Amino acid sequence: PLRLHALIRAHCEVICVACGMSAEEKEQIGFAHAESVGEALERALSRHGASADVGTIECAGDVLPKAGCGDHTTARTDAGK
């Protein structure tokens, strides 16, 4: 899990909107903090431009993100085992 976390952080900017985690806790694991999905989206588009690829992961504690090749990114849930 730590290697995967490092790979994600090396290739993606993660802006985390999660209740139950403080901004400091998010920063400690290398994620940026946002108060809302709207704020996170605004920051991502501001930084990367209007044509940026943006993905969301609902219930992120239950999924393993996988960088996709081509036009999209996929995520696999533990239910897929």
C-alpha distance (Angstrom), angle and dihedral (degrees) to the residues before:
residue distance angle dihedral
P1 . . .
L2 3.82 . .
R3 3.78 92.8 .
L4 3.79 90.8 50.2
H5 3.80 90.4 48.8
A6 3.81 89.4 51.8
L7 3.81 91.8 49.2
I8 3.79 92.2 50.8
R9 3.79 91.8 48.8
A10 3.80 91.2 48.2
H11 3.81 92.8 55.5
C12 3.79 105.1 27.7
E13 3.75 140.9 43.2
V14 3.78 107.2 -130.1
I15 3.80 116.9 -155.5
C16 3.77 107.9 -172.1
V17 3.80 124.6 -150.7
A18 3.79 103.8 -177.9
C19 3.74 133.0 143.3
G20 3.76 113.0 -140.1
M21 3.82 94.5 42.0
S22 3.77 124.7 86.0
A23 3.79 122.4 -136.5
E24 3.80 88.0 -109.1
E25 3.82 92.5 53.9
K26 3.80 90.9 50.4
E27 3.79 91.1 49.4
Q28 3.82 90.9 49.5
I29 3.80 89.8 61.4
G30 3.80 92.7 43.9
F31 3.79 100.1 -100.7
A32 3.79 126.2 127.5
H33 3.81 117.0 -125.1
A34 3.80 126.2 -124.1
E35 3.78 128.5 175.0
S36 3.81 94.5 -143.9
V37 3.78 142.7 11.9
G38 3.80 88.0 -110.6
E39 3.80 91.4 56.0
A40 3.80 91.6 47.5
L41 3.80 92.1 49.4
E42 3.80 92.3 47.2
R43 3.82 91.1 51.3
A44 3.80 93.3 47.4
L45 3.80 93.9 48.9
S46 3.80 91.3 44.0
R47 3.79 91.1 53.8
H48 3.81 100.0 38.5
G49 3.82 103.5 26.6
A50 3.78 135.0 -111.0
S51 3.82 93.0 -68.1
A52 3.82 93.8 55.1
D53 3.79 120.3 131.5
V54 3.79 108.7 -118.4
G55 3.79 126.6 -176.2
T56 3.76 133.3 -172.6
I57 3.76 129.7 -153.6
E58 3.78 115.4 -158.2
C59 3.80 114.1 -155.0
A60 3.80 89.6 8.2
G61 3.79 93.2 -175.7
D62 3.81 87.9 69.0
V63 3.80 99.2 49.1
L64 3.77 140.6 68.1
P65 3.83 111.5 -143.7
K66 3.77 117.4 -139.5
A67 3.80 121.9 -165.2
G68 3.76 108.4 -124.6
C69 3.76 129.9 -142.7
G70 3.74 117.1 -127.8
D71 3.77 124.9 6.8
H72 3.79 104.2 -10.7
T73 3.77 148.8 31.0
T74 3.78 123.1 -124.6
A75 3.77 133.6 -155.8
R76 3.78 127.4 -157.7
T77 3.76 121.6 -150.4
D78 3.77 124.0 -146.7
A79 3.81 86.8 -114.3
G80 3.81 87.0 71.9
K81 3.83 92.1 69.8
